[in-house]
């Protein structure tokens, strides 16, 4: 594995790969096992994650791919204050999210995303996740949107298997569309000219502490007014 990864992160990635390979053999990934790996992952000062934490201050959030293989993808998302994603499914994949810095709000709609053509009801459940909290979702649980609050936030995401597109819903009209998974950086290759290191935009003292609508981030121009 690339030597840019710290020993703690290499161990974490290896354990994830073992869990997902085992899941492939049994045609299902044990979500609780991966949640446990996410919860116990403690990387000294999150040194590896910090290298991947790039932010575009003009976007709701910035997607930075760390690694991807046939079993899973791992990425860091940097959220600007008050940013939020569109309502979205997960392309048939399982999704884990750990908050590294800041706080996010999750709005969940308990529905089958592939039977719905529009979402125009309030969410069925709203919850908040703080540093070190882990969220899990798959398409059987419904669709959700993630909203950042007033402070810049960093989250670590894992998708198994990786997916390139998913069903989404416009935050203003509720209408469905297919969104593409677009990365602003891939394995430290910067694809977006507006990227800067997170600590340069928001300061480095508390970076990686251990303790709008987002439709454009899914490859869609929308009328959400963010």
N, C-alpha and C positions, 0 to 999 in steps of 0.2 A: 504494500500500500504506500502511496505517496508519502515521502518523509516530511511533508508539511504538517501532517497529522501528529498531534501529541500522543504519547503512549496511552493516556486515558481515552482519547477519542478513537484510537486504533482498536482498543479493547471493546469499546462500545459498538463500533461498526462490525467487528467480528462476531459479537454476540447477537447483533441484529441479523446478520447473514445466517447464522446457525438457526435462529428461530424461524426465519422465513423459508430456508431450505427444508426444515422439518415440516413446516406448514404445507409446502408444496407437495411433499410426499403424502400427506394425509388430506390434501385438497382443502385445507382450512388452516388459517393462521390463528394461533391462540392469542387473542387480543389482550388478555390479562398478562401473559408473559411479556409482551412487548411494552405494555403499560409499566410493568415492574422495571424493565430495563431503562425506560425513559425516566422513571422516578429515581432510580439509584445512580443514574449517570451524573457523576460529579467530575468535571474536568477543571484542573487547577486554573483559575481565572478565565476559564473558557477560552484558552489561548487559540485553539483551532477555530472555534466558532467566530471569534473576533476577526480573524483574517478574512472571513467570508461576509462580514456584515457591511455590505454596501447599501447606500440609500440614495434614491432619487427624490429630492425635496419637492419635485413638481407632481409626483404621483401619490396615490393613496398609500400604496405599499410597494416594496421592492422585493422581487423573488430572486434569491441567490442559490443556485444549485451547488451542492457540495459533492455529491456522488450519486451515481445511478447505475444499476445493473438490472438483469432480467427479473430480479425478485423485489427490489424496492428502490425508491429514490429518497434522498435525504436533502433537505434544503433549509435555508435560513430566510425568514421573512422579516423585513424591517418596516415598521409601520409609522407613518407620520401622525402627529396628533390629530385626533378626530377622524381618522381614516376608517373606511369600512369596505368590506368586500360586497359583491353582489350576492344574492341568494343563489346557492349552487349545490349540485350533487357532486359525486366523486367518481364518475365514470366506471362504476362497478368495483372500485378499489376500497381498501380499508385505509383509514387516516388517523394518525396520532399527532397531537400538537402539544408541545411543552412550552410554557411561558418562561423565558429567560430573564426578561426585564420588562417592567411595566405591568399593565393589566388589560385584559380583553373581555369583551362581552360577547357571548354566543346567543344568538336567537335561532331556535330550532322549530321547524315545521314538521309535524309528524304526518308524512304523506309519502306515497310512492311517486318518486320524481318522474317515472316513465309512464305514469298514467295521468299525470297532471299536465295541462297545457297552459295553466295560469295560476298564480298564487296571489290572492287578494284578501287574505285574512291575516289578523295579527298572529305572531308566533305562538306556538303552544307552550313553549318553555323558554325562559330567559335565565341565563346563569353567568357568573363572572369567574374568571380564572386569573390568579395571581402568580408571581414568580414561583416556579417549581411545580405548579399544578399541571396535570396532564388531562387533555380532552381526547375523546375518541368518537369517531362517527363512521358509519358506512351507509350505503344507500338504503339498507333495510331500516335504518333509524330515521330516515327522512332527509331533508335538506336544511342547510343552515347558512347564516352569514356571520362573519366575525367583525366586530367593531372595536377599534381602539378608542381609548378614552383620552384624557387631556395630555398625557405624557408620551413621548416616543417609546415605542415598544419593540422588542425583539422576540420572535418565536421560532422554535425548531419544529419542522414538520417531517413526517415520514409517510409515504404512500406505498401501499403494496397491493398489486404490482404498480409500477409507474403507469400514468395515463397521460394522454396527449390532449384530450378534450372531454368536456362534461356538459351536462344539461344545466342551464342557468336560467334565472328569472330576473327580469328588469325590476329594480328596486322601486321605481315610480309607478309603472303600469302593471307589473306582475306578469307580463308576457314572457313566454319562454324564448330562449335562443341557445345556440350551441357555442360555448366558449372554448378557446384554445389555451393550453397551459404555456405561457410565454415566460421565459427566463431573462432577467436583466443581466445576469452573469452566470457562467457555467464553468465550474472548476477553476475559478479565479480569472477566467477570460471575460473581460468586460464587454458586453454587447450593447450597452446603453451609454451614450456619451455624457449623460447627465449624472453619472454615478460618482459618489464620494464616499470615503470611509465613514461609517456611522459616527465615530468619535470626533471626526472633523466637523460634522454638522451639529451634533448634540453634546459634544464634550466627552472626554474619556474617563473621567474619574469614577463614574458609576457604570460604565459600559460592562455588560455581562455580569452584573451582580448576581451572586448565587442566592440567594434567598427568594367623505364623499360617498360613493356607492361601490366603487371598485369595478364597474363593468369594463372600463378601459383596460384594466389589468387582466381581463379575460379575453382580450382581443376583440372588443366590441365598442363601437362608438354608441353612446346612449343618450337619453334625454333626462338623466337623473339629476342634473344640475349640481353636481359636486364641484 
